[in-house]
């Protein structure tokens, strides 16, 4: 996993296995992991890379806790300012969602 170095050392240099692209769009830096397709942003290049590191770790389930119930999901959606009822309604109407928002087929 890539770590944002304060000073470059061999152990902090990203490996060939996890290349990334970083660019600036208006007032934001954007970083995208080429292997996973995960992207993140930040006000500085360093912040974008730090956010990308966390986003990739979450994507790979290396950190964080799974959301394994509707109540946990509802709480998180509310914290993010997303109306859980709209999400539930859209699922019932089979509107297209990103993969992580799809209900578990085993439920």
Number of C-alpha atoms within 10 A of each C-alpha: 13 19 15 19 14 8 6 9 8 7 10 14 13 15 12 7 9 12 13 20 11 16 13 15 9 6 9 15 19 22 25 22 20 13 11 13 10 17 20 20 22 18 12 14 18 17 18 24 27 19 19 25 22 19 18 22 15 15 15 11 11 10 12 11 8 10 11 10 9 12 11 11 15 18 13 14 15 11 10 9 9 13 12 17 11 10 17 14 11 13 15 9 9 10 10 10 12 6 8 8 11 13 12 9 5 4 6
